[in-house]
Amino acid sequence: MPQVRIIAKNFMDMVAALPAMKLDKLYENAFICEAVLRSLPPLAKKYVLQMLYMVVPITGKSMEEWVLSDGFSKHKVAVDRLLQLRIFLEVTDRKKETSYRLNPKFQDNLQKYLVYGGALPREAMPSNITVRLPSLEDLEAYALEQWECFLLQLINSSHVERPTNFSSSVMRVFQRGLLSARENETPKLTENGFQFLLMDTNAQLWYIIREYISSSQDRGVDPTDLISFLLELSFHVLGEAYNLSTLTEVQKNAVRDLADLGLIKLQQGRKEGWFIPTKLATNLSVSLSDTSSRKQGFVVVETNFRLYAYSSSKLHCEILRLFARVEYQLPNLIVGAITKESLYNAFENGITAEQIISFLQQNAHPRVAERTPAVPENVTDQEVFEAASDFAREVSGLLWEDTKNMRLIVRGELHQDMRDFLRRQK
C-alpha cells in the first residue's frame, strides 16, 4: 500500500493533472495565472517573463543557450514543469525541430495583469457592517482548534456509531483511504489513516484538500471550479470579512466544508453573513516544502526511551498513543515510553519506523531541536531494528534475535528482502 505522504501533492500538481480544455479555462482568470506563476521554479519563472512579449516560438536549442552548462538539469526541470501546466506549448517545424511558445490565454491574461493590475476576486466588507472581527491571534487559535477537532474525529471514529460533527462532504473524504467503512461495522483507521496522523500539518492539509477535490465529481461539482476558488482564496486578506452573497452555490457549499477544517471562520450579522479566511486558507498556494508555518515542537525523547511531551493537547496525547505507551498526563505534560510492544502495535497498524522517527524529529522540543541528532541515535536505531525483526517474523524468516545488542539471524533466502526493507527505512 502506498504511503500517504507520497500521495499528498500541492495545488499545481492537481492543476497539471487537469485536461487541456479545463486548464485553458483556468487561465482565463488572471489571478490563477499569477498563482501559477508564483508556484514555478525560479528558472521557469524567468522563462515565462522572458517570453511574455514574444510572438514567435523559441527553439529548444536557443533556450539551452540561455543557461550555463552546469544548469542544464534545472533547465530541463523548468521546461518539463511549464509543459505539464500547459504554460509552454510545443511547436514542431518542417525540420522537425522542437520550439516552445506561451499558451496564448495564459500569456494574454498575465500581460494584462502585469500592465493594468487586477481587481481582487471580491472586496472585503466595510468595518461598519461587520460585527467585531476576531484578532489574528484568535483566528489562528480557532483554525488550530478546528483542525485538531477534525483529527480527533478521525482518531475517535471507531468509538462512535456515526460521527456527526462534520458535513457529509468532509466525512466522505475520511472514507477515501483513511477509514474503512464496512457494512454494519464501526469505521476503523486504515494503514493510510495511521500514517496520515503522523504527517505534519502542511502535508495533512494537502492530502485532505486533494481528496476533497478529487471526490467533488461524486457531489456533482466540477473539480476545476473548486481548484479555481481555492486558489482565489490565497489572494484574500487574512482576517478580513467577505460577504457570502458574493459566492456561487458551489462556493458557499465549499466554504461550509472548509469552515469544518479551520480554513475559514463563518460569522452572521443581523442581515448578512460573511466568511473570514484563516492562515490555512491564505497559504493554500504554498508548496509542501514550505516550512514557515511549522509549529514549535513539544517532544523530548531520552536515551532510555522515556518520552516527555510538553503539551496539554488531547490530540497530541492520542497521536503519541499510536507508537508509545502513555503512562500519565499532567495539565501541561504527557509522560510515556517507547516500548517493544508499542512499536509492534504501530507496525501492525501500518506505521513505519521511518514515520515515527520523522514525527519525533519534526516535533522535537526547542530544548533538543538544535541538537544533532534531535532524537537519540540508540532510539532511532532500536526502532529500525524492531521494524526489521517484525518484518522478518511476519514472513516466517526470523531464526534468532538479540534485542539488547540489536542483532538477528534470518533465513538465507530472505537476505535480499531484508536489504530492500532496510533501504526503505532510511
Secondary structure, DSSP 8 states (H G I E B T S, - for coil): ---HHHH---HHHHHHTS-HHHHHHHTTSHHHHHHHHHHS-HHHHHHHHHTTT--S-EEHHHHHTTS-GGGHHHHHHHHHHHHHTTSEEEEE-TT--EEEEE-HHHHHHHHHHHHH----SS----TTTS-----HHHHHHHHHHHHHHHHHHHHGGGGSSS--SS-HHHHHHHHTTTEE--TTS--EE-HHHHHHHTS-HHHHHHHHHHHHHHTGGGGT--HHHHHHHHHHHTTS-TT--EEGGGS-HHHHHHHHHHHHHTSEEEEE-SS-EEEEE-HHHHTTTS-TT--TT-----EEE-TTSEEEE----HHHHHHHTTTSEEEEEETTEEEEE--HHHHHHHHHTT--HHHHHHHHHHTB-HHHHTSSSSS-HHHHHHHHHHHHHHHHHHTT-EEEEETTTTEEEE-GGGHHHHHHHHHHH-
